[in-house]
Structures are given as structure tokens and as C-alpha cells.
Amino acid sequence: MVSIFAVAGIYSSRITAITGNKVLIKSPPEPNGRTEGGSGKGKYLIYWPHRPQRNNAFANYARDCYTDAKYQTERCKTFVKHQLARYIDRNASYPSDSSLCKADTGNIRIDTGLLDSHWDLGINAPPPGRIRFRHVLHCAPLSFDGHVWQENLMDSESSLLFSFYDYGHRRSGAVGNQIPMMNYTFAEADNALSLIYEDGWWVHSFAKYDVWSIAATSKRLDGVGPWTPIEGLQQDDSDVTIAFMSTRNILYSDSVDDPWFAAHGKGIYLAGDQNFQTYTADEVASPLGCTTQVQVCSNTQCSRRTGLLDMLSVGARETLIFPGEMSEEQRNFTVGFTRFFTSSAVDQLFQTLGGETLLERCSLNSGLQVGLPVNQWQLEVEHWSATLLASIQGTVIDYETGPSDPLLLPYLPRPQTKQQNTAHTNFSLLGLCITFSIGALILTAETLLECVYVRLLWKGRDFHQYQRLEWCVNGTLQLQRLAHEQIGCGQWMQCDEDVPVVKDGGSLALLDLGDPKHLRLRGREEGKGEEGGSSSSSSGYSDGLEGMESELESVVGCARVSLMHLDFGISHDAGIQTGAAAAGRESVSPTSEYRVLPSSVVYGPIDDLRDT
């Protein structure tokens, strides 16, 4: 029985252990069947300013929460999972032409594997309606060989040296206009160190990081978009993005061997306690190539891998190709799920945040950057990946809760989802019901067993009577009853049960404070005082008995106690010494030293004892 209660005590604690703060959000239906949309001027004036704010929030969340658990803050409990799973390969090869990369290996590939829309994102749906998805980001620093040239651009008053980077031609305007293609991808003015001096002072207001990007779809949608990558960059099953980072007059405290942040040019000396050498970037701009690939699975089959921009450019219904037939409902749900990838394109991250996407900007002060590790670019890509995954998590919540600005509603359709919220707490209702039910059964059984066993069986003759009465009388209430009744206070009932009861009109004893260090109970009537306290032992046995009676009556005050026999240490066989035999001894008072034998105490009138 003890082991059963021990096991029950251990597992009952799990009722509170499995509590959480996940809440289910239920949004009102979209009015008039409205779905994601919006175009024209309103899209640029309303929706586009909202994107940088959210991307900045996602980047901050990624920096705080896609780290070790011990460094996470309270804000990391916003989503169902504080971070989505990732598999990072830091020694990957480039997916296509390796001659375009600075190294054949040592590149980075981040694959989420198949994530579940219910367990990982909290989208509330039955198992047949759940979606699994995959996001793959693959990046490598690109080589400059044969892709960079310099040219002076002049106007009527001055000329400035520019570096041109050619990784495919691009248009300078929107797709579909008549602006011709340009024969380069990106152009940046060379750093002129003389520009950062003014009257001998180092002017650092121009020193900052900047990231500019351009992206293209896969070969399946060749020609869609403003940029046509060179052969070897564009893939069949993924889109491609190039990020150009310019350092803009940043000085490094040490030389940097990182392939994307490479800095070995000799810079100026800084005045201070001691002068030291600084370094400048090797190139005006440094390109980094990335491919993005996604895959969506229903409960029965997975789509073919495709580029993320393919879905965003022409729609998921045309680009998500499944090997088998799907019902219209399944396809609509699958296609609708892809809207959560809207903000997970890496080029849109650069377009909204630019140089703010870099982690190393946090250690840039007054134009001076401390030395960087050789794998700094990989740390940056990992941060971008975390930001993109956080954007998927956050977009799900944004779609569900809705924006604070009602003008954004046309761009944010909403399903039903779960979210963590510290304002609410979940608990196991089933566990509580089981606990209360079992507890009620135990209490009911205990009451019935006590009624049957104690009131019926124990009342029988010779059925463990002594054990039952001993157990009963040692109870707290019965011990208190014995103390009061022993000095004659109160008339008691139910003296053989758990709870004794004093009859109506009865009074209990008071606390005697005569000796605070030796408290006793006394009756409510005052004592009658000591009588015969100086009687000699020579007065005989009866005189001593009368003196003892008076002494006891003055002590108890509530009842008259008679003694059948007192033991003064005098042998009864020798008789009682009187007269001269006792003259040579000191007089002994009957109350000086004596003990009352338990077997000789009886209750009854004093007169009856005197007659004996």
C-alpha cells in the first residue's frame, strides 16, 4: 500500500509539470473572402514600410533566441518552439560551378529538414491537413577573377574611379520596361582614404557597412526578374542571390583572413597612447553567392524541390509540382501555406535591412573594427538563416493576430494557430479529474470501512477491544479529555470514540499560572486551602489519611478524591509506631513524601472511606 501511494505521489506531480502557456488564437473570418493581395501605390506606401520593421524584429529575435538555451531571454517564449531545427554543414561544396567560388570546400549549407506546420509552427489543423516544409540555404564567397574591372566616370567637373562587378547583366528599372540591360551587376566607388581626412582629423562619419543584393529565379523561369545570372550561378531547382558587401572606409585593428571580409591593405596610424597599424579591405565590394531551395509536403506526398523566388514570382500553384494527384482542398491548403514564406527570401532581407543584417556591425566604433575570425562570414550566414526561420515563425503569428494598422489587413490573411503567452496558463484537466475522482473514492472507502469495522465489528465482545481502546485513548482529543476529566471538570460522552464531547453546561479546567515554568490545569472553583498540613505521623494512620484528604481537596478543587491506601514506606507487618516510640523521630507530615499507587485510587464519597 505504501509503494502504491509513493508511485501515485510521484506521477501526480506531473499534473503541474505538464502545464504550459500555449494558447489557441481564433481569428474572425476574412471579410468577403479576402486573401493576400494588394497592389499599386498602396502596396509600396503601406505594406513595404511594414516589412523592414518586422524583419528587424525577426533579426533581433534570431540574435537572442537562436543561441544556447542558457542565454535565452523571456522574449524567446513567443513562439511554439523558440527555434526551428537546423542542420549546418560548414564544409560544403558549391552546388554548381566551383570555379566561381574562392574555395571548392569550406562553404556553408543550412538545411532545416522537414518541419511540421503543427508541432513547429503551431498551425492548428487535423493530421490530414498538416503540412511539412523544408528550407535550404547554401552560400559561398565568390571569386573576383575575370568578373571585376575599374573605370573612371567623369562629369563636367570631376571624375571618380568605380569598380564594376559582372556576374550577369541586369536592368536598371522594373521588368517589362524598355530600359536596356546593363553589362554589369554592381558598381561601387573606390575607397579614397583622403576623403576621410579634414584638417588633420580623422572623419569617420563615412565609415559603415553596406550590403546590396540582387536575386534571380531558377532556370525553370529563366527571364523572370531584373537579373540574368552568368552560366554556373543559376540552378535548376533553386533561386540564386548575390550579396555585395562594401566596407566604406572601415579600418580594421588587425588583418582579416576571412574570405568575405578580407582586409590586408595598409591603413593609417591612429594617434593614442601608442600608434599601431590598421588595415583596409582588399576589395571595394565583396560578393557572396547564395541559393535558396524549398520543398512542401502534404500528408501523402512531397513536391519537387524548387526555388523560393519561383513561388513568390509566379505563384505556388504553378511551381509546386507533386508526383501524384491531389484533391482541390489539399492543393489549396498546400498552396495557402506557402504565403508564410513571403518574408523568408534572403534577398528581401538585404533589401530591407542592408548592412544592419551583419553581426559584426555591433563591434564597429568610430570607424574602427576589431579583428575578425576567419569564419566570420559563416557566422553571418547562420544569423541570416536564423532570421529567415524566425520570419516564418513570426509571419504565422502576424497573420493570425493581425496588424495594429487596419490598412495592412489586405496583405495578411489568417488561419488558426497556437502561441505562447505568459498571460495564460494551461493545465491538464484530465489529470485533475482523475486525481479528484480517485481521491473521492479513497475518502468514500475510508468512511465506509470505518463505519463497518469500528462501529460494527469493534463493538463486538472480545474483538480486539484493548487495542482499539488504546489506539482511541492515545488520540489528541482523548488525551485532552483525560486531563480535564481527571481533575473532575466536565461530564463527557463518546469517550471510546475519536472525538469526545462534553455535555451541555459542563465547564473545562483553567490554566494555573502559579508557577509559569510548571503549568497545570485547575478547576474553576478556588481551592479551599491546606488543612492539617502539620500533623505528626504519631497521630496514627487515620489522622494522616484525613490530612491527605484535605491536602488533595485544596489542590484539585473540582472533585473529591479518596484514597484507599497510602504508602509512606512503613511496613504494615510492623504496625504503626506511636507514643514514645515515635518521640525520638522528627514529626512526619502526611504530605511530606508519599506516592499514590495507581491500583489504590478509587472515586467515591469520602465518608465511605472513613467508615472503612
Phi, psi and omega in degrees: 000319179297319180295324179297314179292327178295314178296318179297322179295323180292313185282336177292336178292342179290347177298320177272337182290332183264011176292155180209185180232028176280132180235151179263125181259128178240112183266156176292154180296154180294129179295134176059028178067027185293137177235183183299135181186218183092137180203181177072206185297323181299325180297320182282329183270339184249306187281318184297319176296337179287330185295313178300324179297315181290319179296324176294321177294321179293322178295319177295320178296317180298321180293326183273326194248338176271054180223190176298148184299328184290344180260003184282150182255180181295331181292345180287357179263019182288318186259169179301318173239134184293336174207147178275150183293145178219147175242114189252123175250109183267008178228041183274158173267165179284143187292343183230243185283110183288344180292343178279349184259158176289335180214144179291327180234184181081011176272179187234138177226125183241116185239127180279345192068187181277117177259149184261134182294332182275305187282329184263328182251342178082018177284118186283113179204149176294160183308319179295338183260007181276155184239142170246143183219161183222140180227124183236128177239126185230119187228154177201142173294137183266152179280149178272341191302120177077006184236005183227136170217162182243149182204141176275127174254125186239150168236197185291341186243333185207173176223152182218136182278128179241150171253130181249134182244125184243103172236026180132147181284153178217161176268151179271350181234196182287160179293138176098348178276180185265010179289128184290161177289144176264151185272025176211167181260320185208146178225142181215138178291140179295149176290124175251103185299335180294340181287343183263009174251142176208109181056040177083357179259146178274114181266115186253009182293341180270353186273114178194165175268147175216141179231125177238140184224161174214146187225158178218153179284181178286176181293339179297329180245043183302134180097351177271115181119169185276357187227136176246103184295157176288164180297133181107336177270319185281139183247165178279329188235020179203155175271170183227142179226137173246129177249119177261120179254126175247137185269341173049067171068024176281136177254138181254139181290334178223161175294148184241126180260001177300134185295335179266328180256023187307129181216108179227356178290141182286128179256195183275163174272142177260134178282139179183207176301325174208147180280148176213162184282138172244167186226152179242162182296148180290328183233155177297318177220145182240123183269144176228124181262137180223141172246146179235134183223139179229159177211138181236136181235138170272193180284352182238334185204162181246147178283167173288144179295140183211167178285146180294320180293335176299316179293320183286337185275310185243358177104146183289331183298327181272335187261333179278106183253120180256146182291333183242178180284146177229146175291161181296324179294316178297317181294320179297318180293319180295315179294320179296330180294331184293348179295339180285350176274002188306316185260014182258015175274130187294327181292327177290331175297317179289324181294328183270326185248336180059230181292346178291349178284346185275139177286325187290346178298337182291340179254013177269124183223121177055038177081358180253125179249129177292162181302147184247150176290165184289342180250028181300323181296326177291322176297323178294317180296320177299321177293321177298316179300316178298322179295319179295319178291322176296328178293325176295314178299315182290326179295324177300314180292320180298318179296327184278313183281336181084152181280162176288334179265116182297342179292343180273353184302323180298343184257358187228080174290160191224129167265212179240138187212171174252149179215150174272132183215122182289350178281351180230154179222134177263154174212164183277103178292322178298316179298319178295319180296317179297317181297313180294322181294313179296319178298319178295321178295319180295316179295319178296316179297320180296319180293316180293317180296320179296320180295317182286313188284318185275308188284336182252303185288315183289343177283343179292158185286139176058028177253081179053042183295315184297315179299318181295315182292324178294318177298320182291315186288341178275001174291157184300314182292323179290325176296321176294321178298319179298319181297317180288317184289332182295332177259014172081021181261122175086148173251123194250149174235168179054044183284352178249021179237181185291324185239103175285152184229134176275141181293160179299137179087352179284156180233149180261167183285162176254169180269126180273114182261019179300321177234098184300337180271355178217077185284146178220167173266144175219159181287172181283338177277141178291149178293155183272002180087166182277140178228132177067032184288342185252019182295143180272157178291341181285351180286355176100169184294322182289324178295318178297324179294319179294320177296322179294322178299316179296319180298314182293324179295324179288336182277308187281315173072348184246338182212157178260120184251130180248148182244131176278329186206133175242137180252107178261014183079019181253129181291128178289332180294328182280349181085187181250123182284136179221171172063227185295330181298331180263358184291328181280004181246157175290146178294133181251123177283145179298341182255009184292296176218121178200165174225145181262118179288129182304326183286348184257006181266126177227162179249130179171177180296144179295325183298327180296321181290321181295326179294332180279000000 
